[in-house]
Amino acid sequence: MTRQAFMARLRDGLRGLPAQTVADVTADYDTHFSEGEAAGRTEAEVAAALGEPGRLAREIRAESGLKRWEEERSPSSAAAAVFAVLGLGAIDILILLPILMGVAGAIFGLSIAVIAVFFAGGVMFAAGPFTAPPGGPVAALLGGVGLMAAASSVGAVLTLATIGLVNALVWYGRLHYRLLKPALEPQV
């Protein structure tokens, strides 16, 4: 593979990353080619030693997604980290994706339930005293406050569990990458 073909495939694989990141990565790999040629190696030898550019781009994208999650704890960075981890291996997608989809569905369902219980508590708190509930108006007020407090507590625990899940996926991705890296690198 020529230098130009390698760099084009690498840039294509890095499409969507910040321009500065792409520039830094391509400059680094361009330096590898320059140093290899200075040492008397051909472009094809340097490209073979560097590895498959598509795989390199996937690894760089994964590391970028993981770093973004560590720097900025937001839903979009969490999604980027999850997809970065999933992008590392096709076999893992077949195993992890069904499990992650089930867990994500459960978290989504619980989130909707928490919101519904919170609003039900609010309705009970606001309208309960005027509807002659069993136990009287005080029971309606306390019941409404209790439902809202319970929903808030479950929502907080659900948020912590979601953050823990994303952190576990980031850990898994790094572990996966460290385990696969020696097997993926060319043997010299």
N, C-alpha and C positions, 0 to 999 in steps of 0.2 A: 504494500500500500504506500502511496506517495504521501509526502508531507501535506500537500494541498488536500488530498482526499481525506486523510486522517483529521485534519483541522476542520474541514467542512462537516464531517460526520459528528465531531465533538461539539461544534457550535450548534448544529441541528439538535443534538440531544440536550443541550443546555438552554434551549429556547424557553423563555418564560421566567428565567432567573433574572435578578437585577443585572443591569448592564455592566456595572463595576465588577461583579462576581465573574461574569462571563469573560470580561477583559483580563482579569487576573489569572483565571484558569488557562485561557488560551495563551497568554504570554508565558506562563510556566511551561506548558507543553511545547511551545515554540522554542523555548530555551533548551529543552531536552533534545529537540531535533538539531539545534545549532551545535550543542556540545557533542552530540553523537557524530555529526558530520566532521567536526574538528578533530575527533578521535579516529577518523578514517572509516566510520561505519556508513552504510548506505541508508537512504531514507526508509527502505523496506525493513532493514534490520532494526532501526530505531523504532519504527511503528510496531513491529512484532514484539519488541521488548517492552514497549509501553502497554500493550494489550489492546483489547477491542474497545474502540472509542464509545460505542453505545453503552457498554458496561461501565466504563469510567464515568460517563455522564450520569447514569443512574445512581452510582455511588455518591457523586458530588451533589446531586439533587437531594438524595437522602440525608446526607450530612447537613445540607443547607436547611432542610425542613426541621431537622432535630435541633439545630442551633437556634432557629427562629422560635421554636417552642420554649427553649430555655430562656431566651431573652424577653419574649413577649407572651405571657400566658393569656391567650384569648381563644375564642372558639375557632377562628380562622387558622391560627397557628397550630392549634390542636389537630385540626383536620389535615393541615399540611404535614404535620409529623406522622399522623396515622398513615396517610397515603405514601409518604416517603418510606416508612417501614415496610408497607405492603409492596412497594415497588422494587424492593431488593431481591425478591425471589418468587418465581412463578409457583413453585411447589408450596411455599408458605401461603400464597393466596388461596390455594385450594383447601388448605387446612384452616388458616386463620379467618378468612373472610366469612364463612358461615357462622363461626363462633362470634366474631365481632358484630355481624349483622344482628344476631340474636341479642347480644348484650346491648347494642345501640338501640334496638327496638324496645327492650325492657326499660332502659333509661328514659327513652322518649315517652313511653306509656306512663311510667311513674311520674315524670315531670308534668304531664297533662293532668294526672290524678291529683297531684299536689296543688296545682293551680285551681282545679275545680273545688277541692276541699277548702282552700283558702277563701274563694269567693262564696261558697256555701256558708262558711262561718261568718263572713261579712254580712250576707243577707240575713242570717239568723240574728246577728247582733243588732242590725239596723231595724229589721221589721218584726223580729220576735216579740218584743214587748207589746206591740199593738195587735197581735193576733191571738191573744189569750192562750199561750202554750201551757202544756202540763208543767206544773211546778212554778208557774207565775213568770212575771217579767224578769225577775232577777236571774232565774234559771236560764232564760233565753239569752240574756246578756252574757252570763258566764259561759254558757255553751258555745256561743259565737266566738268569744275571745279564746276559748279552749281549742276550737277547731282551727282558728287562724294561727294560734301558737304551734299547734301540732303540725300543721302544714308547713309553717316556716322552719320548724326543726327538721322535718323530713327533707325539705328542700335543701337545707344546709348540708345534711349528711349526704344527700344525693350529689351535691356539687363536689364535696370532698371525695366521694367515691369516683366521680368522673375524672377529677384531676389525678387521682391515684391510678386509674386505668390508663390514662394518657401517659403518665410517667412510667408505668410498667411497660407500655408499648415502646416508649423511647429506649428504655433499658434493654428490652428484647432486641430492638433494632441494632443497637450498638453491639450487643453480645453476638448477634447473628453476623454482623459485619466483621467483627474481630475473628470469629470462627471461620468464616468463608474467605477472608482476605488472603491467607497463605495458599489456599487451594486455587484461588483465582489468579494469583500473580504468576507470571511466567517463571519457569525454573531456569536458572542461568547455569 
